[in-house]
C-alpha cells in the first residue's frame, strides 16, 4: 500500500461490526494528528439474549416430509444494524457540516455491509476505503498504519 494522505480536518472512520472510531486529523497532510471525535460500541450479547426461539420447521405441501428452517444469525444481524446506523450517523454529520470528507477503514466484510448504505452525498464524500481491521489498535498505531510509517 502506498502512503495515504489524510487532509487537515478530514475524518477517518475506523470500524468493524461492533465498534467504530471516528477520528479527525487536527494536523495537516504532512504531519497528521488523529484525535477522537466519537466512539460507538455495540455490545455483543450472548446468542440466547438476542434470539429466544428455536429454528422453525416447515411441512412439505406434498407428502409427509418435514424440514427445519435455518437458525437466524443474530450476531450477523446485530453487526449489520450497527453498521447501517453508523452510515446514517456519518451522513447526518456530513449534512450538518461537521465533516467534508471521509476515509473509511474496515475489514472487507464490514465494508461490504456499510458501502450499500451510503447515501449519494456520503458516497461522494468518501475519499478512500481501506480493507484493514485496525479498530482494536490505539490511535497512534492507526495513524502509523495509515501514513505508511509501519513496514508491512
C-alpha positions in Angstrom: 0.0 0.0 0.0 1.3 3.4 -0.9 1.3 6.2 1.6 -2.2 7.7 2.3 -2.6 11.4 2.6 -5.0 12.5 5.3 -6.1 16.1 4.7 -6.5 18.6 7.6 -10.0 18.3 9.1 -10.7 15.0 7.3 -12.5 12.3 9.3 -11.1 8.8 9.4 -13.7 6.2 10.3 -12.2 3.0 11.7 -14.8 0.3 12.3 -15.9 -3.3 12.3 -19.3 -4.8 13.1 -19.1 -3.9 16.8 -17.0 -0.8 17.2 -16.4 2.5 15.4 -13.8 5.2 16.0 -14.4 8.5 14.3 -11.1 10.4 14.2 -10.3 13.8 12.9 -7.0 15.0 11.5 -6.2 18.0 13.6 -2.8 18.3 12.0 -2.1 18.7 8.3 -1.5 16.4 5.3 2.3 16.3 6.0 2.0 15.7 9.8 -1.4 14.2 10.6 -2.6 14.2 14.1 -5.6 12.0 14.6 -7.9 12.9 17.5 -11.0 11.0 18.6 -14.3 12.7 17.7 -16.7 9.9 18.7 -16.6 6.2 19.7 -19.5 3.9 19.1 -19.6 0.5 20.6 -22.2 -2.2 20.2 -22.1 -4.8 23.0 -22.1 -8.3 21.6 -24.8 -10.0 23.6 -24.9 -13.8 24.1 -26.9 -15.6 21.4 -29.6 -16.6 24.0 -30.1 -12.9 24.7 -30.5 -12.0 21.1 -33.0 -14.6 19.9 -35.2 -16.9 22.0 -36.9 -19.2 19.6 -35.6 -22.5 18.3 -35.3 -22.7 14.5 -38.7 -23.3 12.9 -39.9 -26.4 10.9 -41.8 -26.4 7.7 -44.2 -29.0 6.4 -44.0 -30.1 2.8 -47.1 -29.4 0.8 -46.7 -32.8 -1.0 -46.1 -36.0 1.0 -45.2 -36.2 4.7 -41.8 -34.5 4.6 -40.7 -32.0 7.2 -37.6 -29.9 7.2 -36.0 -27.4 9.5 -35.6 -23.7 8.8 -32.1 -22.3 9.2 -31.4 -20.5 12.5 -31.2 -16.7 12.3 -27.6 -15.5 12.8 -28.4 -12.9 15.5 -24.8 -11.6 15.7 -24.6 -11.0 12.0 -27.9 -9.2 12.1 -26.7 -7.0 15.1 -23.5 -6.2 13.2 -25.4 -5.2 10.1 -27.7 -2.9 12.1 -24.7 -1.3 13.8 -23.0 -0.5 10.5 -26.2 0.8 8.9 -26.7 3.2 11.9 -23.1 4.3 11.5 -23.7 5.1 7.9 -26.7 7.2 8.8 -24.7 9.0 11.5 -21.9 9.8 9.0 -24.5 11.1 6.5 -26.1 13.3 9.2 -22.6 14.7 10.2 -21.9 15.5 6.6 -25.2 17.2 6.2 -24.6 19.2 9.3 -21.2 20.4 8.0 -19.2 18.7 10.8 -17.1 16.9 8.2 -16.4 17.3 4.5 -14.6 14.1 3.5 -14.0 10.7 5.0 -11.6 7.8 4.8 -13.3 4.5 5.9 -11.1 1.8 7.3 -12.8 -1.6 7.9 -12.4 -5.3 7.3 -13.8 -6.4 3.9 -16.9 -7.9 5.4 -17.8 -4.7 7.2 -17.1 -2.6 4.0 -19.4 -4.9 2.1 -22.2 -4.1 4.6 -21.7 -0.3 5.0 -20.9 0.6 1.4 -24.5 0.0 0.0 -25.9 2.1 2.9 -24.0 5.2 1.8 -26.3 8.0 0.6 -25.3 9.7 -2.7 -23.8 12.6 -0.7 -21.8 10.3 1.6 -20.6 8.2 -1.3 -19.2 11.4 -2.9 -17.6 12.4 0.4 -15.8 9.1 1.0 -12.3 9.8 -0.5 -10.8 6.4 0.3 -11.7 3.0 1.7 -9.1 0.6 3.1 -9.9 -3.0 3.9 -8.0 -3.3 7.2 -9.0 -4.3 10.7 -7.5 -1.6 12.9 -10.3 -0.8 15.3 -8.7 -2.5 18.3 -5.4 -0.6 17.9 -4.6 2.6 19.8 -5.0 5.8 17.8 -1.2 6.4 17.4 -0.9 2.9 15.9 -3.8 3.6 13.5 -2.1 6.8 12.4 1.2 4.9 11.7 -0.6 2.2 9.7 -2.4 4.8 7.6 0.5 7.0 6.8 2.8 4.2 5.9 5.1 4.6 8.9 4.9 0.8 9.6 6.7 -1.5 7.3 4.3 -4.2 6.1 
